[in-house]
Structures are given as structure tokens and as C-alpha cells.
Amino acid sequence: MRLVNKWIKSLSALALALPLLAEAAAYKSEYRLSVVPGPTSGWAKTADYFADKVKERTAGRVNIKVYPAAQLMAGKQTSEFMLLRNGSIDFALASTINWSPQIKELNLPALPFVMATQPDRYKATDAMLAGKSGKLMIEAVEKKGVKFLGWAENGFRELTTSKGPITTPDDLKGLKIRVVGSPIFIDTFNALGANPVNMNWSEATTGFQQGLVDGQENPTNGINLTLKIWDFHKYYTDWHYMNDPLLMCVNPGVWKNFSAEDQQILQECAAQAELYGKALSRLGMDDGAALKYLTELGLAPGYDDPYKVLTDNGMEISKLTPEQLQLFYERTAQARAKWEKNLGTELIEALHADLQSVQ
């Protein structure tokens, strides 16, 4: 009889605990996704696309809200990784640049003018992210404490200035160029004779308006067009000095709380967001594949030639030749060598092998 009573008491305790267990496993009513630039940027649109797909595919079980303009980090974009890791942020679509101070391997895409001097810079970028070097970056991110879901793309970062045109390294001498607070950017622009100014993106437009800086570097479609950079700068240099991959990541605790089914859906939606984000960033700069893809989705923007948009708004564009790019490549050799050493032999050899695979 005592055994039966004990068994009944155990069942009763379990029954009382079940609602608590169910509550602990319940999904949040809203998951917060961090994005650094404003809501009209290609970066934020990619995040919105991901969130919409997830909500649709999970029938509303996973409701992700995008917070653009660095709202969740008080404007300090390089603090995003730590906030995601400690759970203050649930998801992030983040630039490798902004996380590189905490994860050194993410400096790889920022090696100056490596991608610019490849036969096909887009094939080279895709080979890096899909290859061994990309896998090593992912391993480094997850080892530091967040879950990787997929890549996306902000695009190749081009130079805009109020003084110019800029066609040789010497043209940059003494110019104040706004850069994110990542040491590899400081080293790169110092090597080019410029004066790099560390400035969070939330402060950048004010800096342009007040003349605190003479220029900046950002992707064309995703940032420069949506920002209407012609309101601040007249000169545009198409130099592709680095690509800016984006990482879709989630806090590990949040990830573990999702069902296996929803985890699979999240990864599939991240893969769709990668295709969409890359198409946005490459529109008008590739072989036409980006425009075709966006048109099929019914999400093509109201232009197909970003350079025409820039010139129609009064900007002077300098498209650098391979010979001109080589001068910039050579001028940044010392900075590149320093960072290749910092990144380590395994990662650099993996990158070279990935690039060689598409040549």
C-alpha cells in the first residue's frame, strides 16, 4: 500500500510539473533580430525576407521581428556579437566586419584587394564561403558561442568621397575616411596614406554632413543607393577592395528551444535569404542572374543599373582597371601580410585553395 501511495504521489508531482515544463519549453511571442544599418538597406531587407519566410513556414510559431539601425546595441555595432551570445539578442544578421574584433578568423574577407584582383570576384567570394575557408570561419564563430545558420551578403565595398576623383593610392593621401572600428580597416587605409576615422554607422551621416570625414566605403546597392550617398559625396570609386559577407546566427539557448522541425525550417529559410541577399547586392553588377532571380520572386527594385542611378544624381564614377587595382593591391601588401600572419597558415592556405578552384 505504501508503494502504491508513493507511486500516486510521484504521478501527482509529475502532473504538477508538466505545466511548468511546457511553459519552459514554450516559444517566445517575439524573437529579436539585430541589423546594423537602416530599414531601407539591402541588409535589413534580407533580414525582413528571412523573418517573413520563417513566420510563413512555421505558421506563426516563430515570430521574428527585425530591429534595424543598431537599435539593440545602442548604436555600437561591434558589441553585437557579445549581446547575441549572452542572450540579449535572439538572432542577428551580422557583418563579418563587426564581429571580427571578437573572432579574428572573420577578418579573412577583409584582406584588402584579394577578391578585387580575382578573375571573377563573385565566383571567388562564393568559393570562399562554400569552401574550406568558409567552414573554418563558421567553426570559429560557433566555438565562440553562437549558432550559425547561413551566409548572406552586403556586397563589395566601394569608396565614395567629397574630394576626388580617386584613381590611385596617392589620391587618398591625407583624406579622412570613415571606417568601422576594426583594426584591419585602420591598417588598410593607413597603408593607402589616408586618415581612417573610427565611427559607428549610427554617427556616420552626421559626420558626412558636418564634414568630419571626407569619405566612406560601403556596398553600392545595399547601402550607398538607399542612403542616397550623393547627398554627401560627389566621387565614387569602383574598386571592390573587399566583400562584406553577412552571417545569420542565433543564440544557442534560443536554438535549443526550437523543435527539430522548426530548426530545419530556420536553416532552409536562411538558405533562401542568402540567395535573396546576394541578388540584391549583385544587381546590375553580375551577368544578369541577380535581376532574373529577383524578377522571378517579384521583388526586383525599380532599377537595374545602379551606376546610372549614381550618375543621374550627379556622381562621378571611376571604374578602376585591373592595372589600377594592382597598384592598390601592391600598396597594401604590408597590411595584408600582417593580417595573413594573424589569421594563420591553415586559414590562408584554405583560402588560396578555394580561390584556385574557380580560376
C-alpha positions in Angstrom: 0.0 0.0 0.0 2.8 2.4 0.9 4.4 1.6 -2.5 1.1 2.5 -4.3 0.8 5.7 -2.3 4.4 6.6 -3.2 3.6 5.9 -6.8 0.5 8.1 -6.8 2.4 10.9 -5.1 5.1 10.7 -7.8 2.4 10.8 -10.5 0.9 13.8 -8.8 4.2 15.6 -8.6 4.8 14.9 -12.3 1.4 16.2 -13.2 2.1 19.4 -11.3 5.5 19.8 -13.0 4.2 19.3 -16.6 2.7 22.7 -17.0 6.0 24.2 -15.8 8.0 22.1 -18.2 5.6 23.1 -21.0 5.9 26.8 -20.1 9.7 26.5 -20.0 9.7 25.0 -23.5 7.2 27.5 -24.9 8.3 29.7 -27.7 8.7 33.5 -27.2 6.0 35.7 -28.5 8.7 37.6 -30.4 12.3 36.9 -31.2 14.5 39.9 -31.8 16.8 40.0 -34.8 19.6 42.7 -34.9 20.7 44.6 -38.0 23.2 47.4 -38.1 22.0 49.7 -41.0 18.6 51.3 -41.5 15.4 49.6 -42.7 15.7 50.5 -46.4 19.2 48.9 -46.7 19.6 45.7 -48.6 20.9 44.2 -45.4 17.7 44.9 -43.5 15.6 43.8 -46.4 17.4 40.5 -46.4 16.6 40.1 -42.6 12.9 41.0 -43.3 12.8 38.4 -46.0 14.2 35.7 -43.6 11.7 36.7 -40.9 8.8 36.7 -43.2 9.7 33.3 -44.6 10.1 31.8 -41.1 6.8 33.1 -40.0 5.1 31.7 -43.1 6.8 28.3 -42.9 6.2 27.9 -39.2 2.5 29.1 -39.4 3.4 31.8 -37.0 5.1 29.6 -34.3 8.3 31.5 -34.8 7.7 35.2 -34.9 10.9 37.2 -35.6 11.0 41.0 -35.5 13.8 42.8 -37.2 15.4 45.7 -35.3 17.4 47.8 -37.8 19.7 50.8 -37.3 21.6 49.1 -34.5 18.7 49.7 -32.1 19.6 46.6 -29.9 23.1 47.7 -29.3 22.7 51.4 -28.6 24.4 52.2 -31.9 27.7 50.4 -31.1 27.8 47.9 -33.9 30.9 46.0 -32.7 29.1 44.9 -29.5 26.6 42.9 -31.4 28.3 39.5 -31.1 28.6 39.7 -27.3 24.9 40.7 -27.0 23.8 37.8 -29.1 26.0 35.3 -27.2 24.7 36.4 -23.8 21.1 36.3 -24.9 20.2 40.0 -25.0 19.6 39.5 -28.8 18.0 36.3 -30.2 19.1 36.5 -33.8 21.5 38.6 -35.8 22.2 39.2 -39.5 25.7 40.4 -38.9 28.7 41.6 -40.9 31.9 39.6 -40.6 33.5 43.1 -40.1 31.6 43.9 -36.9 32.3 40.5 -35.3 36.0 40.4 -36.3 37.3 42.1 -33.2 36.0 39.1 -31.2 36.6 36.4 -33.8 39.8 37.0 -35.7 39.0 34.5 -38.4 36.3 36.8 -39.7 39.0 39.2 -40.9 39.6 36.9 -43.8 37.1 38.5 -46.2 38.6 41.9 -45.4 42.1 41.1 -46.7 42.5 44.2 -48.9 42.1 43.8 -52.7 42.3 40.0 -52.7 38.9 39.5 -54.2 39.2 42.6 -56.4 42.2 41.0 -58.3 40.5 37.6 -58.9 39.3 36.8 -62.5 35.7 36.7 -61.2 35.1 38.4 -57.8 31.7 36.8 -57.3 32.8 33.3 -58.1 35.8 33.9 -55.8 33.5 35.1 -52.9 31.1 32.1 -53.3 34.1 29.7 -53.4 35.4 31.2 -50.2 32.2 30.9 -48.3 31.3 27.4 -49.6 34.8 26.1 -49.3 37.1 25.1 -46.5 38.0 28.7 -45.5 34.2 29.4 -45.1 33.9 26.3 -42.9 36.8 27.4 -40.8 35.1 30.7 -40.2 31.9 29.0 -39.2 33.7 26.7 -36.8 35.4 29.8 -35.2 32.0 31.5 -34.8 30.4 28.5 -33.2 33.4 27.8 -31.0 32.9 31.4 -29.6 29.4 30.6 -28.6 26.7 31.3 -31.2 24.8 29.1 -33.7 25.5 29.7 -37.4 22.5 29.3 -39.7 23.8 30.6 -43.1 25.5 33.3 -45.1 24.1 36.3 -46.9 25.9 39.3 -48.4 26.1 43.1 -48.0 28.2 43.3 -51.2 31.6 44.6 -52.3 32.5 47.8 -50.5 33.2 50.8 -52.8 34.7 54.2 -52.0 32.8 57.5 -52.0 34.4 60.9 -51.3 33.7 64.6 -51.3 37.1 65.1 -52.7 38.3 63.3 -55.8 38.4 61.5 -58.1 40.3 58.7 -56.5 42.1 56.5 -59.1 45.5 55.9 -57.5 46.6 55.3 -53.9 48.3 58.8 -53.9 44.8 60.3 -54.4 43.9 59.2 -50.9 46.7 60.9 -49.1 45.5 62.7 -46.1 41.8 62.1 -46.7 39.7 61.4 -43.6 37.8 58.1 -44.4 35.1 56.8 -42.1 35.7 53.2 -41.2 34.2 50.7 -38.7 36.2 50.1 -35.6 38.1 47.1 -36.8 41.9 47.1 -36.8 42.3 45.6 -40.3 40.5 48.6 -41.7 42.8 51.0 -39.9 45.8 49.2 -41.2 44.4 49.1 -44.8 43.7 52.8 -45.0 46.9 53.8 -43.2 48.8 51.8 -45.9 47.0 53.8 -48.6 48.0 57.1 -47.0 44.5 58.0 -45.8 43.5 59.0 -42.3 41.0 56.4 -41.1 38.4 57.6 -38.7 36.7 55.1 -36.4 33.0 56.0 -36.5 29.9 53.9 -35.7 27.4 53.8 -38.6 24.8 55.5 -36.4 27.0 58.5 -36.3 28.2 58.4 -39.9 25.7 60.5 -41.8 26.1 63.3 -39.2 29.8 63.0 -39.8 29.3 63.4 -43.6 27.0 66.4 -43.1 29.4 68.2 -40.8 32.5 67.4 -42.9 34.1 65.4 -40.1 35.2 62.9 -42.7 35.9 63.2 -46.4 34.7 59.8 -47.5 33.5 56.3 -46.6 33.4 52.8 -48.0 30.2 50.7 -48.4 28.4 48.4 -50.8 26.6 50.1 -53.7 23.1 48.6 -53.8 22.7 47.8 -50.2 23.9 51.0 -48.6 25.1 53.7 -50.9 21.9 53.9 -53.1 19.5 53.5 -50.2 21.4 56.2 -48.2 21.4 58.5 -51.2 25.2 58.9 -50.8 25.1 61.6 -53.5 23.7 64.0 -50.9 27.1 63.9 -49.2 29.7 62.8 -51.8 30.3 63.5 -55.4 33.0 61.0 -56.3 32.6 57.2 -56.5 35.5 54.8 -56.9 34.6 51.2 -58.0 37.4 49.3 -56.5 35.8 46.2 -54.9 38.5 46.2 -52.2 36.6 43.6 -50.1 33.3 41.8 -50.0 31.2 42.1 -46.9 29.6 38.7 -46.1 26.8 38.6 -43.6 26.2 35.8 -41.0 22.7 34.7 -40.0 23.2 33.5 -36.4 21.1 32.6 -33.4 21.7 32.4 -29.6 22.4 28.8 -28.7 19.8 28.7 -25.9 17.2 30.0 -28.2 18.2 27.5 -30.9 17.9 24.5 -28.5 14.4 25.5 -27.6 13.1 25.1 -31.1 11.7 21.7 -32.3 13.8 19.7 -34.8 11.2 20.6 -37.4 11.5 24.3 -36.8 15.3 24.1 -36.7 15.2 22.6 -40.2 12.8 25.3 -41.4 15.1 28.1 -40.0 18.1 26.7 -41.8 16.1 26.4 -45.1 14.9 30.0 -44.7 18.4 31.1 -44.1 19.5 29.5 -47.3 16.7 31.3 -49.2 17.7 34.6 -47.6 21.3 34.0 -48.8 20.1 33.8 -52.4 17.9 36.9 -52.0 20.6 38.9 -50.2 23.2 38.1 -52.8 20.9 39.0 -55.6 20.2 42.4 -54.0 23.8 43.1 -53.6 24.9 42.0 -57.1 22.0 43.5 -59.1 23.4 45.3 -62.2 27.0 44.1 -61.5 26.9 40.5 -62.5 25.9 38.6 -65.6 22.2 39.3 -65.2 21.5 36.4 -62.9 20.6 38.7 -59.9 18.0 40.6 -61.9 16.5 37.4 -63.2 16.2 35.9 -59.8 14.6 39.0 -58.2 12.2 39.3 -61.1 11.1 35.7 -60.6 10.5 36.4 -57.0 8.5 39.5 -57.9 10.9 41.5 -55.7 13.0 43.4 -58.3 13.7 47.0 -57.2 12.8 49.9 -59.5 16.2 50.0 -61.3 18.5 47.5 -63.0 21.6 49.7 -63.4 23.0 51.1 -60.1 25.7 53.1 -61.9 23.1 55.0 -63.9 21.3 55.9 -60.6 24.5 57.3 -59.3 25.4 59.3 -62.4 21.8 60.6 -62.7 22.2 62.0 -59.3 25.4 63.8 -60.1 28.1 61.4 -59.0 31.3 60.9 -61.0 32.3 57.3 -61.2 35.8 55.9 -61.6 35.8 52.3 -62.6 39.3 51.0 -61.9 41.1 48.9 -64.5 43.0 45.7 -63.5 46.2 47.7 -63.8 44.9 50.4 -61.4 43.7 47.8 -58.9 47.1 46.2 -58.9 48.6 49.4 -57.6 46.2 49.4 -54.7 47.0 45.7 -54.1 50.7 46.4 -54.1 50.3 49.4 -51.8 48.5 47.3 -49.2 50.9 44.4 -49.3 52.4 45.0 -45.8 49.0 45.3 -44.2 47.8 42.1 -46.0 51.0 40.2 -44.9 50.4 41.3 -41.3 46.9 40.0 -41.3 47.7 36.8 -43.1 50.1 36.1 -40.3 47.5 36.9 -37.7 44.9 34.6 -39.4 47.3 31.6 -39.5 48.6 29.3 -42.2 45.7 26.9 -42.2 43.1 29.6 -43.0 45.2 31.3 -45.6 46.1 28.1 -47.4 42.4 27.1 -47.4 41.5 30.5 -48.9 44.1 30.1 -51.7 42.8 26.6 -52.5 39.2 27.8 -52.6 40.1 30.7 -54.9 42.2 28.4 -57.1 39.2 26.1 -57.6 37.3 28.7 -59.6 40.2 30.0 -61.7 
